[in-house]
Amino acid sequence: MVSGAVTAGTRVPRERRVCLTGILHFPHLQLILAISSQAKALPGYRGLSSKRIRILRYLFEDYAFDPDRRELHRGADVVSIAPQVFDLLDYLIRNRKRVVSKDDLINAVWNGRSVSDGLNVARSAIGDSGEEQRLIKTLPRKGFRFVGQVREAREVAGPNPGDAPESAPAVPDKPSIAVLPFANMSGDPEQEYFADGMVEEITTALSRFKWLFVIARNSSFTFKGKAVDIKEVGRRLGVRYVLEGAVRKASGKVRITCQLIEAATGAHIWADRFERDMTDIFALQDDVTLAVISAIQPKLFQAEIALATRRRPEDLTAYDFYLRAIQQAVPSTHEGLAEALRLAQRALELDPGFAGAAALAGACHMENVLRNYAIDPQFGRKEAIRLMRLALRLDDGDPDTLATAASISALLVGDCETEIEMADRAVTLNPNSYQTWNCRGWVYKVAGQPEEAIRSFERAMRMSPVDPQQFTALTGMGFAFIELRRFDEAIIAGKKALRHNPWYPGPYRCLASAFAHLGRDAEAREAAARVLKIDPAFTISAWIARSQLSKNAKLMIEGFRKAGLTE
């Protein structure tokens, strides 16, 4: 029994009574409870109302964890689970924003016994394992953390047992989306499988972006064949965005229309139409999925940044600060990187377990070192590496975090084998991300494999054709083309990069070297002058000392010398 709790017939001292009371209903009895201040202070206490009881459930993947009813559901099925293992899961989920130590678990749940067996049973109950650690992650010598994407759903239950609960899932802090079943406009019931398959492919591809909360197919398909109000869909599923579409097949062709809608307002964020020949059905699904993902992913991110900028300062969450930091970091200016670093650090203060914010802060320090903005380059280098390692400790299963860490390590550490392994794993985890492919390109460029670097940069730009950071991939391609003596292509890539961001110094370095190798001396000197305008302290030896980028850049450096840049 809870310390301080009371039973029927117990007289409650006046000093231990509180104003809040609740009614528990039994078939032949109403029991009035006075709730002690000690019980009220317990974790998980949410209060009682004489009219309604608010019940909290935690939703993740296909599971619903109900602490009030002490039930774990997978879909419609109840998962059998021992009481102490249930308490272990409860503690981890409630404390998911921090690392829980072994002592924490022993003191709170496990009563002095070893927690290893309990963790294994808990993982098994939710479809996880010690090898995969998809939901419960072990941090060596630190403890454990529940890293699954959790959505809190609150049900308001009436005072009468027969009252049906009113489900009101809370919209997560991170962006959230439901992909509704696509309408089959062909008039051919046989085409239902194709329309449903399209939705499954798109849902799976979106779910690879860990910054995005994606509603499972089973929930979205409850709306199949129904006329829906998008605002109601958003409310019932607890999502910020809804993707809907239609499929029409005729004369050997298939036409797919899609639209991305903000659920709360019904505003259309994006819409497009895709038409393809109906040949290989699976290749067609892959092709359209890629087109849809590459179109809506940056639109979603831009919409989230716009939402974060509209929020009042006192309402900002860690994720809002992270989004604002990205917006400041993208142009790579001195002032922008300083502000991005401040915002990323604020996000980490609010959520010390936010791996993405740690990786972003590390990337800002790295850029400051590479751009010669850092007042103390050695400190900037150490901080970049420290934050990179922190991000990996917090979540080495997030593809974007893994990719960013690989690029920081490649440019500042130079352990090629480890960095290639990280970059390859990132694109395996999410092959539809501009970030993972772009970072992989830089990793392979530093490792002295320019052909593979170019393939990665090209894949990145295919993933996100209008990405605001495309200038970084184009610059990397230019550097790689120079080492392959493809100087004309390097010039094309460098000029394209400048059209995207004329303040970024990398393209001018690329152009100075490429023009010099081709004997176009006037253009080489002009590009070299622009290098010095952006970075007045630039010298070849300083550039070599700044990072590992010079490790496999023999022709790049030769071009600098030919362009007249100071040794």
Disulfide bonds with the S-S distance in Angstrom:
none
